[in-house]
């Protein structure tokens, strides 16, 4: 086994969740060449891994086009961490292409049944297996191994970050779905509390979200939305003392870079398996009201119309958690 293809074409957070794990496998297997097929945007997240190449692939492609690209790589092993139809069809063709190549291996993620687990979670509150562990199982089924003393993910959080004694806090207030977005008035209140405390606050978001973020900027609060490339944003995230995020890709970007994250959860739940392994579970703020969680990915509308799961988490609660983490890290 000399060339391993790892596929995860979306979503951004799931690809970022996989990055530290791939780093560990690449370090433990320096004689193996890894190629990652993922969203073009995330290439900088995998830079600096000596035996890892990144292949940017758009998710909206025909399975024939995906097959042609993958077949041209000449890989010996495929680790499919996506397992969607278009990738599956492409890999079926690739498997047929290597029908008589007994050294060729193809291992895919076992997704399980979200709907049934949702029901059981409401009854018994049994956590679902973390996603990074499920990724790790696919690597192991492909014949890859970590060093005996290694954990599945070795990335650790820095005890202190920032420039000198300055505390720099990132705030990423948006997500893809409304069920995962904290009320805007709470964001404004929290940012004001942080700025009044003397912390430097950096706001993260897309180009489309930039006008809304600009309305709360001041001398201590700066918006980076739409102003930097993704690689430049990652360099800035590395310098943060802490990130405040929703259940979104920014939580995973910061975690992959070893930055502590205070995450705010609404329609979804950390026990769905998508919580970053580098983060302390106590840093995930969840209201834990009877109707929560109601969705695996946050796309369902609130049955009450008020998203009370998110409204129940106050700016004071988030500020208190931030202070606790900063004080602990400063004394570490």
N, C-alpha and C positions, 0 to 999 in steps of 0.2 A: 504494500500500500504506500504509494508515493505522492498521490495527488488527490486531495479530498475537496469536494464541492459542498458548500453549506448554503442552503437556500432559505431565505425568508424575505419575500418581496414586500411585505407590509405587515403590520402597521409600524409606524416609527418607534413607538414605545416598546413594542415586542422585539424589534431588531436591536434597540439599545439595551434591552434586558439581556440579550444574548451576548453582547460584546465582551463583558468581563469573562464569561465562561469560555468563549473562543480564545481569548488571550491566554487563559490558563492552559488550554489544550495545545496551543501553538508553542508556548514555552516548554511544556512537558514533552513535546514531540518535535524537536528542532529539525529532524531529518525529513519531516513531512511538509509538503507544500499545500497550503490551504487557499482556496478561492471562495470568497463570499459573494453570493448574488443577492443584492438588496437594493433598496431605494437609492437613487443617485445622490440625494441630499446627504446621506449619512456616511459617505466615504471618509470624511475627516475623523469620524469616531473610531475608525480602524487604522488610522495612520500610526506609524511607529512600531507595528507588529512585523518583525523581520521576515517571517515566512508566510505572511498573509497578504494576498492580493484582493482587491475589491473590484467587483464587476457591477456597475450601476445598471439596474434594469427597471424599467417602468412596469408597474403591476398590470396595466391595461394593455396586454399584448396577447395575440393569439397563441394557442399552445404550439402551433407549428413553428412560429417564430422563436418561442422560448426553446423548443427542442433544438432548432438549428444552432442557436447560440450555445446551449449547453453541450451539444455534441461536438462542437468545435474545440472545446476545452481539453479533451482527451483525459478525463478524470478516471480514477480507479474506484472511487467510493463517493456515494452521494448521501448527504445527511439532509433530509427534507424536514425543515422545522416549520413549514407553512401548511402543507397538505390541503390545498384547495384544488378544485377540479382542473383548472387550466394547467397548473403545475403538474398535477397527477397524470394528465393525458400526455404531457411532454415527457415525463419520466417513464411512462409506459413504453413510448417509442424508443427511449434511450435504453430501457431494459431489453427490448427486442433487438436493438442494434448490438447489444452485448450478450445475446442469448447463449452463445457458446464460449463466452469468456467467463470461466469459473472463478476468476480472481476479482470480478466486478461485484460490488456490494451496493445495495440501495436500502436505506433505513429511513422510515418516516415517523413523524410525530403521531402519537395516539391521542386524539383530541378528547375522547370521552363525550359524555352527554351533559351539556350545560343545563338543559331544562330540568332534568331529573335531579341534578345536584342542587339547583335552586330550591326545589321543593324540600329536599332533605335538609338543606341549610336552615330553612325557616323552622323546621321541626326540632332539629337537634344541634344546630350551630356547629356542625363538623366542618373544619377548614378543608378546602380543596388543596390537593398537592400543589406546591408552588411551581410556577411555570418554568423557572430555571432548573428545577429538579427534573421536570419532564424533558426539557432540552438535554440535560445531562444523560438521561437514560438513552436517548437516541444516539448520542456520541458513543456511549459504551456499547450499544448493540452493533455499532459500526466497527467495533474492534479497537477503539481509541481508549487510552488510559491516561490518568493523571499520575503525578508522583505520589507514592504511598502516603506521604504526610500532608498532601494538599486537600483542601476542602473543595467542593464543587465550584465555588467562586471565591477567589483569594483577595479581590479588591477590598481594601479597608478604608475607613474614613479617617481623614486627617484630624489630629487633635486640635488643630487651630489653623485658621486660614485668614487671609486678608493681607493688606499692605501695612506692615508695621503694626501699630496698635489699632488701626482703623477697622471698624466692623463694617463689612459690606454685605448687604442682604439682597438677594434676588427675589423678585416676586413675579410669578407667572400665573396670572389670574384667569386664563381662559383654557378651554378644552374644546374638543370636537362636538360634544353633545351637551345640551342644556342641563341634563341631569347630573353633570359633573362640574358645574360652574357655580361658585359661591356668589351670592348677591353682590352687585356692584357697590352698593352703599357700604357693605362690610369691608370690601377691598379698600375703598377710600378711607374709611375709618382706621383700618390697620396701618395703611401707608402713612397716614398722618401721625399715628402714635409712634411709629418707628422713626420718622423724621424728627419729631419733637424730642425723642430720646437722644438724638444726635447721630443716629446710624445713617450711613450712606445706603440709599435704596436704588436698585436698578430694576426697571420693569422690562419684562420679556414678553414678546408677542409677535404676531405676523404684521405684514405691511398694512393689511386691511384693519387691524386692530389699533394701529398707531395713533389715529386721531383721538380715539377715546382715552388712550393712555396719556397722551400729551396734556389732557385737561387736569391731571393731578400732579404734574411735574413742578418742581421748585428747585432751590439751591441744593437741597439734600436728596432730591428724587429725580432721577434721569430715566428717560425711556430709550431703550435700544431697539424698539420694534421697527423693522424695515431699514435699519441703518447699517447693519453688518452682515457679512456673509456667515454661513453656518459655522465655518471653521473659526472665524473671529469670535463668534458667540461662545463656542466651546472654550476658547482661550480665556474669555472673561469669566465663564462659569467656574473654571478651575481656581480662580482667585477669590471666589465667594466664601464668606464665613458660613453662610447658610442659605438655603433656597426654600421659599414658600411656594407650594405648587398645588394644583388640583391633582386628581388622578389622571395625569396627562403625560405626554412624552417628555416634557421638561423634568418631571420627577425622575424619569429613567436616565435622561442625559446627565443630570447632576449626580445621580447615584453611581453611574458608570465611571464618573470622574472623581469619585470619593468625597463628594460634598454632602454634608448632613441636610436632610430635607424634612420640613414640616409639611405634611400632606393633608388636604381637606377632602373628605369623602362624602358623597351624597347618595345617588341611586346605586352606585356600585359599592364594593366592600373589599378591604385588603385581603380577606380570607378566600377570595375567588382564585387566588394563586398568582396574581400579577403584581404583588408587592415586592419591591426590590430587596434582594437578600442582604444588601449592604446596610440597610436602614434598620434602626431600632423600631420594633413594632409599636412602642409607646408613642412614637412621633407621628403616627397616623391618627388624625382626629376624626372620630366617627360618632354620630349622635346615638346610634343603636336604638332607634325607635322601632315599634312593632312592624311597620311596613317596609323596613329597610333590611336588606337590599331588594330592589324590585327589578333590577336589570343586570345582565352580565357585563354590558359595555356602556350603559348610560343613555342609550338612544330612546328608551321608552318615555312617554309623557307621564308626568306625575298624576296619579289617580285623583289627587285632591286639588291639583292645579297650583299649589303654593310651594312645592319643593321644601317642605318643612324639615326634611333631613339636613339640608344645607343651611337653612335659616337658624336651626337650633345651635349651630356652632358660631359663637360670638367672636368679634375681634379681640375681646379681652382674653378669651380662652387661647386664641392663637398667639397673642402677644406673650402671655404667661409661659407657654410652651417654648417660644423662641428664647425668652430670657433664661429659662431653665437650661436649655441646651448650651447657650453661649457661656453661662456661668460655669457649667460643668466642664466644658472644653477649655476655658481659661484657666481652670484649676488643675487640669489633667497633667 
